[in-house]
Amino acid sequence: MGGLRFDDESFKSLRGRIGARAGFAGRHAPFVEGKVFREFKGDNDVNVGSGALVDTLKGQGRGTWVRLEGGLGGGQGGGPIISGWADFGDVKGYGLRAGFCF
């Protein structure tokens, strides 16, 4: 990679998650889901070098956050899959997911 060296021994992470999902019968198989994520060890420094030059990129761990998601799961025999999710806590975000199950 262009003469760059990365010290891959300088970064490690440990993340866990627990969650629950409720799915419902029906043509479109609606569902709701909740997950809790926790990064137990995530603060990392990555040393990057090129020749005699070395620099450190600092990365801060993400902490604890909750993801809530709900949508349609495709149903028995296939169909559209669409859901929306939102993250709350130390990580914040939202998004949509779409696809088709055959």
C-alpha positions in Angstrom: 0.0 0.0 0.0 2.3 2.8 -1.2 5.0 2.0 1.3 2.8 2.5 4.4 3.2 0.2 7.4 0.4 -0.4 9.9 1.0 -1.7 13.4 -1.8 -4.2 13.5 -0.8 -5.4 17.0 -1.6 -1.9 18.5 -5.4 -2.1 18.1 -7.8 -4.6 19.6 -11.5 -4.4 20.3 -14.1 -6.3 22.4 -17.8 -5.7 21.7 -20.9 -7.5 22.9 -24.6 -7.3 22.1 -27.8 -8.7 23.5 -31.2 -8.4 21.9 -34.7 -9.6 21.5 -37.0 -9.8 18.4 -40.7 -10.4 18.2 -42.0 -11.5 14.8 -45.7 -11.8 13.9 -47.5 -14.1 11.6 -49.1 -12.8 8.4 -48.6 -12.1 4.8 -45.7 -9.6 5.4 -44.3 -10.9 8.7 -44.0 -7.7 10.6 -41.4 -7.6 13.4 -39.9 -5.3 16.1 -36.4 -5.8 17.5 -34.3 -4.2 20.2 -30.5 -4.7 20.8 -28.1 -3.3 23.3 -24.4 -2.9 22.2 -21.5 -2.4 24.5 -17.8 -1.8 23.5 -15.8 -3.1 26.5 -12.4 -2.4 25.1 -12.3 0.0 22.1 -10.0 2.9 22.6 -7.3 2.2 20.1 -4.2 3.9 18.8 -2.9 2.8 15.4 0.7 3.5 14.4 1.2 4.2 10.7 4.6 4.5 9.3 6.3 5.4 6.0 10.1 5.2 5.9 11.4 6.9 9.1 8.2 8.8 9.7 5.6 7.3 12.1 2.3 8.9 13.1 -0.4 7.7 15.5 -4.1 7.7 14.7 -6.2 7.8 17.8 -9.6 6.0 17.9 -12.1 6.4 20.7 -14.4 3.5 21.7 -18.1 3.7 21.0 -19.4 3.0 24.5 -23.0 1.7 25.0 -26.0 2.2 22.7 -29.4 0.8 21.9 -30.8 0.0 18.4 -34.6 -0.2 17.9 -35.8 -1.6 14.6 -39.1 -2.5 13.1 -40.5 -3.5 9.7 -41.7 -6.2 7.4 -39.8 -9.4 7.2 -40.8 -10.9 3.8 -43.4 -13.4 5.0 -43.5 -17.1 4.4 -42.7 -17.9 0.8 -40.9 -14.6 0.2 -41.7 -11.0 -0.4 -40.5 -7.5 0.2 -38.3 -6.8 3.2 -38.2 -3.3 4.6 -37.3 -1.9 8.0 -36.3 1.3 9.7 -33.8 1.5 12.6 -32.5 4.1 15.1 -29.6 4.1 17.5 -29.7 6.0 20.8 -27.0 6.5 23.4 -23.2 6.9 22.8 -23.8 6.2 19.1 -26.6 8.0 17.4 -28.0 7.3 13.9 -30.9 6.1 11.9 -31.5 4.3 8.6 -33.6 2.2 6.3 -33.1 -1.3 4.9 -34.8 -2.8 1.9 -34.6 -6.0 0.0 -36.6 -8.9 -1.4 -36.8 -12.5 -0.1 -37.2 -15.2 -2.7 
